[in-house]
Amino acid sequence: MATKVIYFIVAGKPEQAEFRSDFPADDIKDCFRAAAEAGPNDILKLYNTKGNIVNISPKLEENTPDDRYKLEVVATHCSATQLGFDLAGMERRLQNMERKVVTEGGETPSIVYELRNKVEQFREKLESVEHLSWLGLFKEIPSENSPPFYTNKRLRKTEEEERRVWEKFRKISNVQMAENVKLYLRKPTFDNWQWEDAEMLVLLQQMYIDLEFVETFNIEMPVLQNFLFEVYRHYNHVPFHNFKHCFCVAQMMYGMAWLANLCDRLGPLDTMSLITSAICHDLDHPGYNNAYQVNARTELALRYNDISPLENHHCAVAFEILEKPDCNLFKNVSPDQFKRIRENMIRCILATDMARHNEILNKFKGLSENFDFTSKDHKDTLMMILIKVSDISNEARPMDVSEPWLDCLLQEFFNQSDVEKLEGLPVAPFMDRDKVTKPSSQTGFIRFVLLPLFEAAGALLPELDPQIIQPVRAALQYYTDMGKALEEENRKRVERDAKTQNKNTPKQNGVAINEQNGIKENGIPEKKKEPLNRVTKFGRSSTPTKPPSAGKVK
């Protein structure tokens, strides 16, 4: 079994640790804890040269003195018992209390609501922590490696933030938009990163004006503005599924409406349903996907019986907003028209659950050869395809627009997988920060998910090919080339490390000896040696090594 030598810096001092790759993870963590002179309740974080947190485990990659890891003690004397209570237990007791009060008294006292709000605020505070170490919670300490801006915010928007956006939105909402901006808004190359939230609200308003929904369906402008602002309020501060993502999905749908002339092909009512569905499709997204909701048995998973819990929730929040009289876009449409709009929005928003991807795509492929735009079933299926295209269309945009979105998506994935590891839940490989790279996350997804979907849509709507499908093919080539370059770089690093290791291998009578298993490089066994103990710069541990645990590594 090979011996690993790990070089790192702690408190500004260079240190090194040596251990076998079959050492138990707890022993390795104790080794680093000793190097940092940290106590049993102190929490450690290990950074690589890129500033990313890496897991302290037997799989830790070897390095050289020139690219040392950085070890930090991020919180001292921190233990779960310091919380003073069990949060989950308190929630259960509170739910039982509410149920009992309602059953016996008929009305919940205000003190119960106050207590519930305090519990929720505390949960949000815990969930706003960017990373969770293998020991548990830690205090957020600003450093040069602080996470991006969006990870330090609370999940919900503050009243001050909402007020500032609302005031600016109202101030600029009546400004005449330039023609070049209107035309740019219709293009898939639109760059969302150049626009503030209030400005994006105005752009969403312009979509309803330019597609003549305001005039056709007698939408009152104050009601449209209230609706859009309420939608903004109900998108959370999460890395990816936030208001900017909502805007991008709606903008791509708007662009396709012009490219493929959807108002003529589908009709104004169905096209308005598509735009509104795109705006609402991720409302109140918590930043944790359906797999987490089901595995963690969250309230949403229980409410919707594990069936598309997030998508059902997004849809429910959308119609909660539309139920408000001052936000009801559709107050002046006929009952039959509203029924059609509601059916469309429910169908489209639920279609964004990727668990249904193959089902929807295969149905559409079966219809596309003899597609009938007068058939309700055919049109309904096309609408599901169009919102799916819009939802995962970032790779159709220019690379300087799409690549930051990939960073945001991976950040959200990594946040979830960190929590799943802490809670002992299954972790999807494509969300594990220890296993994922940009090219590995994109090449398979584009080749097997994006392109088949986009090409199926393009077969029916050929206008989409040059504007949307060709850029996706280019993105696939870009990430394929990046993956090959990364593989070549890793191959050279392995060769370089092997040469370095050969130079450092002790020799006896000119023959290299493998100290780990006592075998000469020429294959002749040497006398078997005792297993190596943990070694740091400050001395060898006297604690004997333990056999690897057969249990789950947390």
N, C-alpha and C positions, 0 to 999 in steps of 0.2 A: 504494500500500500504506500503510495507516494506521500512525501512530507511537503506541506505547503509552508512557505515563508511569506508573511504579510508585513509590508512596511507601512507605517502610518505615523501621523503627527497628533499628539495630544498635548494641550496646553502649551503649544509652541515648541515642544521637544520631540525630536525624532525617536520612534520606538519601533520594535519589530517583534512579531510573534511567530512561533513555529508550532505546527500541529499536524497531525495526520488527517487525511480527508475522511477517515471513518470515525473521528472523534464525535461524541455526542454534542449537539448544538449548545446545550447548557454549559458544558465545560469550556467551549470556545468563548461563549459570552462572558463567563467568569474570568477567562484569561484577559479579555479586553477591559473588563471591569477593574481588574487588578492593575492593569497598565494605567488606567485613568485615576487610580486610587479612589474609586467610587464605592459607595456603600451599597448594601443589598436593595435599598429602596430608591436608589438613584436611577435615572433613565438616561440611556446612551443613544446617540445617533451617529452613524458612520456615513461619511460622504465620499463619493469618488471624485476624480479630478474635474468632472463636469458639474459638480455641485448637486448631484442627485443622491438621494438616500439609498444605501444598499443594505441588504439584510446580512446580519452577522450570523453566519451559518457555515457548515462544512463546505457548502458550494461557493463560498467567497472566492472570487478570482484572484490568483496571484498577481503581484505587481513587482515593480522595481523601486529602488530608493529614489529614482527620479520622478515617479508618479505615485507618490504616497497617498493613502487614504487620509481623511481627516476625522478624528474621533472627538466628539463633544459630549459633555455632560449637560443635557438640556434642562433637567429638573432634578432637584435634590429632595430627598426625604418625601418622595411622592408615592403614595400607595392608595389602592382602591378604598381601603378602610377609612381614609381621611374624608371621603365624601360624607360619611356619617349616616348614610341610609342607602337602601337599595332602590334605585330609580324605577326599575321595572316592577318591583314589588309595590312601590307606592302607587304606580299607575293602576295596577290591578286592584288595589284596595280602593282607590278613588272611583274606578268604574263600578265596583260592587256597591259602594256607598251611593253613587248616583242612581243606580238601578233600584236600590232599596228605597231611596227617598221618593223617586218618581212613582214606584209601585204603591207605596204606603201613603205618601202625602200628596202626590199629584203635581208637585212643583219643586224644582231644584232650588235650594237657597243660594243666594248670591255668593256666600263664602265658599261654596263648592266650586263655582266658576272661577273665583279668584285663585283657589288652590290649583285648579286644573291649568290656568294660565301660567302660574309659576312653574309648574312641572314642565309645561311645553317650552317655556323660555329657557329652562335649564337644559332640556334636551337639545334645543337649537344651538345653545352655546357649546355643548359637547360635539354636535355634528359639524360645527363650523371649523373645528380643528382640522388642519390640512392633512397631517399624517398621524397615524397611531402606531406607536412602537410596539415591540413584542412584549413589553412589560405592562402596557396599559396606557393611560392618559398621560400627557405631559403638558407643561406650561408652554405657551407660545412666547419664545424669546427672539426678538428681531436679530437678524444677522445678515452677513453679506450674501447668504444663500437663501434669503427669505423667498417664499413662494410668490407667484404672480399676484397681481392686485386683486383678482376676483376671489381668491381663496381666503382672504382675510376678512371678507365681509360676512355679515349675517345672511342667513338664507333669505329672509324677507327684506324688502326695501324699507328704509326708514321713512317716517312722515316728512322729514325735511327733504329727502331725495325726491319723493313723490311730488311734493309741493313745487320744488324747483322745476321739475320736468313739465308739470301741468301748466305752470305760468308761462314758460317759454313756448310750449305747444300752442296755447291760446294766443300768444302774442304773434306768432308767425303763421298761424293756420290760415289767415285770410290774405297772406301775401301771394301775389301773382307769381306762379312758378314759370321760370324761363323754359322756352321750347326745347333747348338743348338738354336740359335736365329731364324733361318729360321723355325725350327720345332715349336718353341714357338709361332711364329707369326700366325701359323695355328690354334691355340687352342682358344676356346671361353673364356678360363680363362685368356687371355692376359690382363696385367695390364697397361693401358695407362698412369697412373699417374707417372710412373717411367721414362717417355721419354720426352725429350724436343721437341719443334716444328720442328727444323731442323732434328732431328733424326727420327721423324715420317714421314717427307718427304722422307727420305731414305727408310723407311719401305714401304711406298706406292710405291716407285719406284721398290722395290724388288718384290712386288706382280705382277707387269707387267712382270718382268723377269722370276719369277718362274713358272708362268702359261703360259709362252712361247708366250705371246702376242707380245713382242718386236720382236721376230724372225718371228712369223707367219704373222704379219701385217706390218713388215718392219718399225717399229717405231724407229725413230732416238733418241738416248739418250739425246742430248741437247734439242730437242723439248719436250721430256717427262719431263725433269727437268724444263723447262720454264713453261710448262702447270701446273705442280704440284705447283710451286711457285706462279703462278698467282691465282690459286685456294686458296692457303693459304692467299694471300693478300686480297681476296674478302670475307673472313670470318671475322666477326666483333667481337669486344670485348663485348660480351653479356654473361650472366652467363651460359647458357646451349647450345644454338644453335651456337656453335663456331667451330673453327678448330679441337679441340680435339673431339668434337661430330662427326664431319665429318670423322675423322680417325677411331673412334670406329665403326661407321656404315659400313665403307669400310672393316675394319678388320673382322667384323662378317660375312660379305658377302664372304670375302676371305676364312674364315674358313669353311663356308658351302660349298664353291666350292670344297674344298678338302674332306670334310666329305661325301658329297653326289655325288661326281664325276660329277659336273655340266658340265665340258667341254665335257664329253662324252654324257651326257643326253641332254644338250641344244645346245652344239656346242661352239667352241671358240669365235665366233663373238658375240653371245648372252651373253656369260659369261663375255666377256670384256665390253659389254654394261652395264651389271649389276654392275660391279666394278666401272666403270666410273660414272654411275648414282649415286651410293652410295657416291662417293667422291664429287659430285656436288649438292647433293639433297637439301642442305640448304644454298646455296651461298647467301651472302649479307643479311642474316636474321637480322631484326632490333630488335629482342627480344620481339616483340609484335605480337600476333597470328592473324589469319584471322578474328576472331570475332571483335578484336579491329580495324583492318583495315577497316572492313565494317561499324561498328558503328561510327567510327571517320571520315568516308568518306575520307580516305587518298588518296594520288595520285595513289597508287597501286590498291586500290579498284575501283577507277574511271577508271583506265586504263583497268582493266580486268573485269569490270562490275560485281564486287562482286563474281566472280566465281574463287575460289582457287587463290586469288591474290598473296599470297606468293609463292606457288608452281609454278605458271606461271612465276613469277619473277626469282626464282632460275634457272629455265630452260632457260630463256632468257639470264641471265648472263653467264650460262655455254656455250652457243653457241656464245656469244660475245667473250669469251676467245678463243674458238676453231676457231673463224674467223681470229684470228691473225696468220699470217704465221709461226711465230716462236713458236707457241703454239698448232698448229693443229696436234694432235696425229694421225689423220686419213687421213693425206694428201696423203698417199701412198695406200689407199684402193680403190677399184673400186667404181664407182658411185652407183651401186646397193647395195654394202656393206655399203656405207655411208648412203644411204637412210634407210636401215634397222637399222643401229646404231642410227640414229636420231629419227626414230619412237620409238625405244626401250627406249631411254633416256627420251623422252617427256612423254611416257606412264608411265614409272616407277616413274619419279619424281612427276608427277601429282597424282599418286596413293598414295603418302605419306600424302595427305590431309586426316585427320582422319574423315572428314565429309563423305567420300566415303567408310569408313571401312566396314560397313555391306553389301553394294552393292558388293564390290569386294570379300569379304569372302563368301557370299552366292553363288555367281557365281562359285567360286572355288569348294565349297562343292558339287555343282551340277555336276561338271565335274570329280571330283576325283575318283568316283567309276569305271568309264570307261575311265580313263585318257589315252590320246594318245600323246606320245612324238613326233610324226610326224605331229601333227596338229598345225598349226600356232596359232589358237585361244587358244588352250589348253596351249601351251608354253607361250604365251603372258600373260595369266592369272596367271600361276605359277610364272612368273618373277615379277609380281606385288605383289604376296604374299611374295616372298623372300625378296624384298626390304622393305616391311612393317615389316617383322620379324626382319630384320637387324636394322631398324630405331628405334624400341622400344625394343631392346634386352638387355638393361642394366641389367634387373633382371635375365638374364641367366648367368651373371658373378658372381664371388665370392662376398660376401657381402662387403668386404673391398674395392672392386672396385665399386660396384653398389651404395652403400649408399651415397658416396660423390656426385655421379651424381644426386641422388634424392634431395640432398641439393641444388645443382645448379639449378635444375628444379623448385623447390619451390621458390627459390630466384627470378628467372625470372618471375614466375607467380605473386609473390607478388609485384614486381616492376610494372607489368602491372596493377594489380588491384588498386594499389595506384594512378596511373595516371587516371584510369577510375573513381575512386571516385572523384578525383579533378575535372575532366571534366564532371561529371554528366552522365557518360555512364553506361550501364548495367555491372554488375560484376558477373562473374560465381562463384558459391559457392566454387568450387574446387580450385579457385585461390585466395580466400580471406584469408589473414593472420589471421583474427579474427575467422575463422571457420575451418581451416584445421590443421590436425596433420599428421605426417608421416603415421601411420597405416590407418587413414581414407582416405588418398590420394592413398594408394597403394592396399588395400585389394580388393576393388570393381574393380579397374582397372585391376589388375592381374586376378581376378576370371572371369570377364565378357568380357574383351578385349584381354589380353595377352594369357591366356591359350586356349581359343577357336581358336585363330589364330595359335598358335604354334602347337596345337594338330592336326589341319587340315593339316598343312604342314608336320607334322610327320607321318600322316597316309599315305601320298604318298612317303615320304622320311624317312623311319624308322631309318636311320642312325643318324638322328638329335635327337632322343629321349633321349639317355643317356647323351649326351653332352650339350644339350640346353633346352630340355623340362623338364627333371627332376629337374634341378636347379630352374626353374621358379616355380614348385610346392613347392619346399623347401622355396623359397622366400615368397610365399603366406602363408605358415605355420608360418614363422618368423614374418611377419607383423600382422597376426591374433593373435598370442601370445602377441605381443607388444600391440595391441589394447586392449586385455583383461586385461593386466597388468595396462594399463593406466586407464581403466574404474574402476578397483578396487582401484587404487590410488585416483581417483576423488571421489569415494564413501566414502572412509575413510576421505577424506578432508571435504566433506560435513557434515559427522557425527561429525567430530571434531569441525567444525565451528558452528554447531547447539548446541553442548554442551557449547561452549564458549558463544554463544548468550544467552542461557538459564541462565547461571550464571550471565550475565550482565543485565538481564531483571528486571526492578523495580517491587517490590511487595507491595501489600496493604492488611494488615491483613492476611499475609501469602499466598495471591493469586497473581499469576503473572499477570501483566497488559501489553497488547500490546499497546504501546504508539501511534502507527501509526493510528490504527482504533478504539481505545477506547474499545476493547473487552477483557474481562478477559479470561485467559486460560481455565476457566471452561465454557466459552461460554456466560456469562452474559454481556450484553452491558453496557459500562460505558458512562458517559456524553461525547458527541462528542467534540473533541478538534480542535483548529485551525490547518491548515496545517503547517508543519515545514518549516522554511526558511533554506537557505544554512548556514552551520556553518563551520568555520575553527577554528584553534587554536587561531587565533587572533581576534575572535569575530563573532557575528551573523550578517549576511547581513540584512540591513533594506529594501532591495528591495523585494517587494512581488513577489511570484512565478507567472509565467505566465502559461496559459493553454498550453498543448502540441501542437506543430504546426502540422497541417494536411498535410503540404507540404512534399516534398522529403528531407530527411536528406542528406546533402552533406558530 
